Structures are given as C-alpha cells and as structure tokens.
Amino acid sequence: MKRAAGLVAVLAVVVVLSLCVGDRWIGPGAVYRALADFSGSDGDRVVRYLRLPRTVAGVLVGAALGLSGAVMQGVTRNPLADPGILGVNAGAAVAVVAAIGLFGIHSLTGYVWFAMGGALVATVAVYLVGAVGGTTPVKLALAGAAISALLGSITSAATLVDLSTLNEYRFWVVGSLSLADQRVVAQAVPFVAVGIVLALVLGRSLNQLALGDDLAQALGTRVLLVRVLSGLAVVVLAGTATAIAGPIGFLGLAVPHVARLVVGPDQRRILPCSMLLAPVVLLLADIVGRVVVRPAELQVGIVTALIGAPLFIGLVRRRRMAAL
C-alpha cells in the first residue's frame, strides 16, 4: 500500500513537472491559475491547450503500454514479450496508416478500430510463425522482429506514395505525444479505461497460469478464456496507445521487470505497479525530449529507446531479477 501511494505521489510530481517544462518554464502557480482561472493569456493557452492534453496523453499511453507489456509477459511466461517486440505496435501502425491514407479517416474514434484490428492480426501472425517447431521466447521475439520489419516496410511504402499521409505520419511514426489534443485525449479515455479494467481483473488468473497450464486447470482456471481475455486486453491497450502516440518501444518491455523487482512476482501487484510506473517513465522521457535539443524537440519514442535499451540490458544482467 505504501509503495502504491509512493508511486501515485511520484506520478503526480511528474505530471506537474510536465505541465511546467517546455520551450519556456511556467511555474506551478501559473499552471494552477491557467487550469482553475483561465484568463486567455499566452501562458494559459499553452498550459490548457498544449501541455495539459500532452500530459494526459502521456499518462494514458504509459498506463496502456505498461499494462499491456505486463499482461503479455504474464500470459506467455516470456520475459521478452512486449507490444513492440512481438509486432503488436507495428500491426496497429500499418492499420492506422491504411485508415488515414486509404479511407481518409482522421479521428481517433475512427482509426482506433483499425489499430486494434491490425494489432490482433499481427499478434496472431507472430504466434503462428513462432509456434512452428515449438514455441520458445527467443523464437517469438525473432518472429516478432520479422513481422515488424515486414509491416514497417509496408507502412513506409504507403507513406512515400501518399505525401499527405506522410506529413501526418512522420512525427507519429517515431512515437510522439506532441500531436495529442483535447479531442484525441477525450476519445481515447473510454478505450484505455476498458483495457485497464480488463487487464487488472486478470491478476489472479495470471498467477495461476505461472504455475503451468495443467496445474492452473486443476485449480479451476479456464486457461483458454484467460488467454483470450489477456489477448483482448493487450489489443485494446496497445492498439489505443499506438493510435494516440504512434509505436513507442521498450516501455512495455522494461517497466514490468522494474515492477517485478519492486513488488515481487505477484501479478496482482505487478499489473497496477506497471500501470503507475510506465507513465512516470514516459512523461520523464517526454520532458527530456523537450529540453535536450531546445528550441526543437526530440520525440518521446526516440528518448524511450535511448533510455529503455540500456536499462533493459542492465535488468537482464542482474542476477537477482525476479523470475517469471
């Protein structure tokens, strides 16, 4: 309980910092006045119409990716499972590009369904390829890399053919919170909320799956149903996160391992811990991206890759990393 309260406090501090930091510093007092007593000044407009939607989007995307990664690692018992590595994000991305370029859909409530469908198709494809000759974590990771490369090439070809799609896609493809506005955030909240509820109720069942399918069935767990619901939660969460901010890697991979170090192997604790910890990491990465190349910005997907890759290597090398 104390750890959860601590994570909530840290997330609150990072949220305030995200509202304050940008091309120019806006103090916490000015941020509060912009939210509580909007005057229409330039600073108030920056806070309410730019930084607030961007920050809320970061919380939603971080929670979605952290939870989806934790669920994937729990249901597959694969420490390398992640929406980015297993091709889920790539499937969602190519579907969003198709929705924008082929069907002219530009609202999140329109193309989020394409994102979920693409995520589902990519997930099934990765598991079918990785299951040939027996499934192992490394084979699934290699299958995910292959499918991601294929889908990435399709996406690149589509955007090069259609310049209007390329202009809308070029910031989104590297993972960016800067394009999120109030409309996108409001449309995304119901989808993320459904995915979060679905993922959190699976904690006890994922604990039993960790004992093996046979023992889980002996304990009364409906293994197939749990896998289907887990897959649905991952598709909703990862698909929505990709629709909001584009494909952001390493967050769903590294954060559940950090959560496991903090709270132990109990999935009922790992899932909410990942949900709180991932937005902290994502918002901090976004803040770093705003200031390191000022007055320009480094997109958050680039920063998470730069931070997440060495972090995960370090986690893997630690002997005391909790086993799945």
N, C-alpha and C positions, 0 to 999 in steps of 0.2 A: 504493500500500500504506500509506504514511504517512497519507494522507487518510482511508482506511478505518479505520485504528487510531484516528485522532483522533476520527472520528465515533462509534466504539464507546465511547471514553472519555467523550465528551460525553453520550452516551445513558446511560451508567452513572451519571454525576453527576446527571443529571436524574431518573433512576429513584430514587436515594437521596433527592433533594430532595422528590419526590412522596410518598415514604413518611414524610417528616418533617413536611411542611406540611399544615395543616388548620385546624380551628377552634381547635386549640392545637398548639404546637410540641412535637414529640417528637424528641429528639436522636438522631444516628446510632448512638450506643452503645446507647440504649434500643431502637432499631429492631432492631439486631443481636441483642440479648438476646431480644426478642419472637419473632424468627424461629428462633434457634438454641436457646433455652432458655425455652420458653413457660411462664409461671407462672400464667396465667389472670387477671392483673390487668387493670384497665380499659384501661390503655395498651397492653398486649399484645394485648388483644382488638381494639382499634381498628386496630392495625397489621396483624394477621393476617387479620381477617375483613372489614375495610372498605378500608383503604388498599392492601394488597397486591393483592387482586383488581382494584381500580380501576386500579392502576398497570399490572398485567399486561394488563388490557383495553385500556388506552391504548396500550401497545406493539403489541398485536395489531391494533387498529383503525388506528393510524397507519401501520404497515407495509403493511397491506392497501390503504388508500386511497392512500398514496404510490405503491405499485407499480402499482395499477390505473390511476391517472392517467398515469403514465409510459408504460405499455403502450398506453393509448388514444391518447396523443399520438404515440407512435411508429408504431402501425399505421395511423392515419388521416392522419398527417403534418399534423395540425391542432393548432395551438398553443392553441386554446380547448377542446380535448377534456378532459373531466373527468366523473367519475361523477355529480356534482351537476348540472352544466350540461346534460349530454346526457340527463338524465331517468332514469339508471340507479338512483340512490338513491330517487327518487320512486316508481319501479315496485316496488322492493323494499319500500318503506314501506307502500304500499297493500296489497301482498300479505300483509305481516305483520299489518296491522290486520284483514284478512279472516280470516286464520288464527285470530287471537285472538277476534274478535267473532262470526264465523260458525261456526267449528268448535271453539272452546273449547280451542285448543292454546296452552299456556303455557310449554313447554320450548323452548330454543333448537334442540335437535336435531329438533324437530317443525316449527317455523316457519321455520327457515333454508332449508328446501327451497322454501317459498313465496316467501321473499325472493329466492332465485336465479331462480325461475321468473318472478317479477314483474320482476326486473332484465332478464332476457332478453327478455321481451315488450316492455318499454319501449324497450330498445335497438333492436330490430327496427323498432318503430313510428317511432322518431326517424329512423332511416336511410331508411325508406320515404318519410316526409314530406319529409325534407331532400333526397332524391335527385330529386324532381320538378323537371325542367328543368335538371338538372346539379347536382352536389354542390359546395358551397363551405364553408369553415369557418364563415362567418357564417350561412349557411342552416342548417347543422347546429345551431349554437348557438341560433338562433331556433326551430327545430323542437323542440329540447330544452326550451327555455323554455315553449313552448306545451304540450307533452306533460306537463311537470312541473306546470304550472298546472292542467291537467285532472285529473291524478291527485291533486294536492293537494286539489282541491275534493271529489273522491270520498272521500278519506280523512277530511276534515273532516266531511262529511255522515255518514259511518259512525260516527264517534266521538260526534257530537252525538245520534244516535239511541240509541246504547247507552252509558249512563253508566258502566258497569263498564269498558268498553273505553276510554272517555275517561280515567278515573282512571289506568289502566295506561299510557296513551299520552301524557299531557300533558307529562311530563318527557322521555320518549323522543323525541318528535317534533322537539324543538329540538336534539337531539344531546346526549346525556348519558352520562357514564361512571359516574355515581353509583349506578345500579341494578345494575351488574355485580357478581356474587358468584362464589364459588369454583366453583359448579356451571356457571354460564354460561361462565366462562373455560375450564374443563376441556373442555366440549363444543365450544367454538369452535376450540381449538388444531388438531385434525386438518384442519378445513376451511381454515383460514388457511395451514397448512403445505403442503397440496396446491396451493393457489393460488400460493404463493410459489415453490415448485419449478417449477411450470409457467411462471410468468412469467419467472423467471431464465434458463431454458434457451432462451428466445426472443430473447435479446440479439443474437446474431449474425445471425439472420434479420431482425430489425427494422432492423439496419444496412443490410442489402441492400435491404430494402423502401424505405429512404430514397432509394435511387438511382432509384426508379421501378419499376413492375411489370415492364416489358419487360426492363430490364437485370437485375433480380432473377431473372427466369426464365432469362435467359441464363447467369447464374452458378449455376444449379442449384437455386434456391429454389422450393419449391412454394408459390406465393403464396396460393392458396385455403386450403391446410392451415394456413399461418401465420396467416391472418386468423381462421380458425375457432378455432384454439388460443388466439389472443390474446383473442378474444371470450369463450371459456370461462374463461380466467384472470380477466378483468375481472368476469364474472358471479359467479364463486366468491368473489373477494376483496371486491368491492363489496357483494354480497349478504350475506356473512357480517358485514362491518363494520357494515352497516345493521342487521342482526339484533341485534348486540351493543349498539350505542350510538345507533341512530337515524341519520337522514340528517345527516351533517356535511359542510358545503360548504367549498369553496376549498382544502382541503388537497391534494387530488389535482390541483388546477389549478396552484397556485403552486409547490409543492415540486419537481416535475420541472424547472421553469425555474431554480430555485435550484441544483439538482443539475447542470444543464447548464452553468451559469456556473462551478461548482466543478470539474467533471471533464471538460468538453468534450462533443462531440456523440456520442461512442461509447456506444451503448445498453448495451453490456456493463458500462459503468461507471455510467451514469445509473440503471439499474434498482436495483442494490444501494445506491447512494448515496441514492436516493429512499426506499428501504426503511428506511434508518437515520435519515435526516433527518426524515421525517414524524412518527415517534413523538416525537422531541425537541420539535418544534413543538407537537404535540397535548398532550403532558404539560405543557409550559410554559403553554399556554393553559388547561389544567385547573387548574394551580396558581394562575394569576392569578384564575381564576373563584372559587377557594375563599377568597381573601383580600380582594378588592376591595369586596365588599358584606357582609363578615362582620358578624353571625354567619350570615346567609343565604349562598347560593351562586349564582353566575352560571353557567349551564350551558355546557359547553365548546363546543357548537355556536355559541352566540352570540359567544363570545370569538374563535373562529377566523374567523367572518365579519367581526368588527370589525378583526381584525389582517390577515386574508388579503386583503380587498378593496383597501385602500391599498397593501399590499405588492405585489400583482399589478399594480396600476396603475403603481407605480414600476418594476417589472420591464419592463413593456411600453414605458415611455418611455425606457428605457436603450438607447442606440444599439448598445452592444456586446453586447446579449443574443444568445446563440448561436442561429443559425437551426436549424430542424428539418431 
